Amino acid sequence: MIYLVEDDGNIRQLVIYTLNKSDLPAQGFVSGEELFSATAKELPELIMLDVMLPGESGLSILARLRAGEETREIPVMMLTAKGSEYDKVVGLDMGADDYVTKPFGMMELLARVRALLRRNPAAQARAQLEFSIEGLYVCPERHIVRVSGQEVSLTLKEFELLSVLLKNRGFVVSRDALLSSVWGYGDFGENRTVDVHISTLRQKLGEAGALIETVRGLGYKIGGRAR
């Protein structure tokens, strides 16, 4: 999960949309208060932080993050309209991991985000996670799927589809994003491919198939409570 603190609604929506479309689950906030409320519930793998915020500044929020025992190691990318060397040095000296000056291109931003995530041990460990949600157990590394303790045999595409949904648990994954992640292409009018595989996957998962929720007009997501 990536958290973005940005008071400009247009920028916030664009960045969050781009991240989610790139299979990088993200949430946006307008203030430090909202950010810390979210981190109390779930720690992100990366925080993107605007410097010029109304109320508490981004640099003040950064200082609080670095002072917190649970948040001090979270990578922080600063976003700001300020481009002077002095401003960058201040942010980096205070513990920022990267510094991006507005306006920025989405491709460059995604590249920098992925670079920071690769350096984050928590993000690397994410790919090794075992998932246990209600009666469903999945181990991506060992290619194991069980429902109520019984092994379930899935095709490679079905397993990859389930894995993408699990890694984005709680968030809607669009059909295009699923096509891109599992089949290597997207936005070519082949959404029926996803729907057919989802239907078959639900059948094979039996009672656990109900965990895969259809979000009309958007895509699919995994619900349920993790154990």
Secondary structure, 3 states (H helix, E strand, C coil): CEEEECCCHHHHHHHHHHHHHCCCCEEEECCHHHHHHHHCCCCCCEEEEECCCCCCCHHHHHHHHHHCCCCCCCCEEEEECCCCHHHHHHHHHCCCCEEEECCCCHHHHHHHHHHHHHCCHHHHHHCCCCEEECCEEEECCCCEEEECCEECCCCHHHHHHHHHHHHCCCCCEEHHHHHHHHHCCCCCCCHHHHHHHHHHHHHHHHHHHHHEEEECCCEEEECCCEC
